[in-house]
Amino acid sequence: MTISAENVGSERVAVPSTWDMSLITGDSQYGEGYYSGGDEYRGGGISPGMVREGVVLSEVDESASSYELRIELTGDITASWTL
């Protein structure tokens, strides 16, 4: 999947790395897969107005029909999306 993170604030911020992401389907949780295609997503610091975008791969069970993407934003905040 291709994801992006945009800094809409006025100060430099750190965006999540792929280590902070997981795909969940049913009772299974999957982490990132190995990918080095040159357009892979990388977390880290970004300046105001900048966008960090790239590809994140994860191996998942082919029989699953939907997934939840969870991203740890800080130590106590987690965002999630149903895919």
C-alpha positions as CSV (number, residue, x, y, z in Angstrom):
1,M,0.0,0.0,0.0
2,T,1.1,3.6,-0.6
3,I,0.8,5.9,2.4
4,S,1.6,9.5,3.1
5,A,2.1,11.8,6.1
6,E,1.9,15.5,5.8
7,N,3.1,18.1,8.4
8,V,0.3,20.7,8.5
9,G,1.7,22.3,11.6
10,S,4.2,25.2,12.0
11,E,7.1,23.1,13.6
12,R,9.2,20.1,12.5
13,V,7.6,16.8,13.6
14,A,8.4,13.1,13.6
15,V,6.1,10.9,11.6
16,P,5.7,7.2,12.4
17,S,8.1,4.6,10.9
18,T,7.0,1.3,9.4
19,W,7.9,-0.3,12.8
20,D,5.0,1.6,14.3
21,M,2.5,0.1,11.8
22,S,0.6,-3.2,11.7
23,L,-2.2,-4.8,9.7
24,I,-4.8,-6.7,11.6
25,T,-7.4,-9.1,10.2
26,G,-9.4,-11.4,12.4
27,D,-7.1,-12.7,15.2
28,S,-3.9,-12.1,13.2
29,Q,-1.6,-9.2,13.3
30,Y,1.1,-8.6,10.6
31,G,4.1,-6.3,10.6
32,E,5.9,-4.8,7.7
33,G,7.5,-7.0,5.0
34,Y,10.9,-6.4,3.4
35,Y,10.8,-3.9,0.5
36,S,13.6,-2.0,-1.1
37,G,12.1,-0.7,-4.3
38,G,13.4,2.8,-4.0
39,D,10.0,4.3,-3.2
40,E,9.6,2.7,0.2
41,Y,8.0,4.8,3.0
42,R,10.4,6.0,5.7
43,G,9.4,7.7,8.9
44,G,11.3,10.4,10.6
45,G,11.3,14.2,10.9
46,I,9.6,16.4,8.4
47,S,9.4,20.2,8.2
48,P,6.2,22.2,8.1
49,G,4.3,21.9,4.8
50,M,6.3,18.8,3.7
51,V,4.8,15.3,2.8
52,R,6.5,12.0,3.4
53,E,5.1,9.3,1.0
54,G,6.0,5.8,0.0
55,V,5.2,2.1,-0.2
56,V,4.7,-0.2,2.8
57,L,4.4,-4.0,2.2
58,S,3.1,-6.6,4.5
59,E,2.4,-10.3,4.0
60,V,-1.1,-11.2,5.0
61,D,-3.5,-14.2,4.7
62,E,-4.9,-14.3,1.2
63,S,-8.3,-15.4,2.5
64,A,-8.9,-12.1,4.4
65,S,-11.3,-9.7,2.9
66,S,-10.6,-6.6,5.0
67,Y,-7.9,-5.3,7.2
68,E,-7.4,-2.7,9.9
69,L,-4.2,-0.5,9.6
70,R,-3.0,0.6,13.1
71,I,-0.2,3.1,13.6
72,E,1.3,4.1,16.9
73,L,1.5,7.9,16.8
74,T,2.9,8.4,20.3
75,G,3.3,6.3,23.4
76,D,-0.4,6.6,24.2
77,I,-2.2,7.4,20.9
78,T,-3.0,4.9,18.2
79,A,-4.7,5.7,14.9
80,S,-6.5,3.0,12.9
81,W,-8.2,2.7,9.5
82,T,-10.3,-0.1,8.0
83,L,-9.0,-1.1,4.5
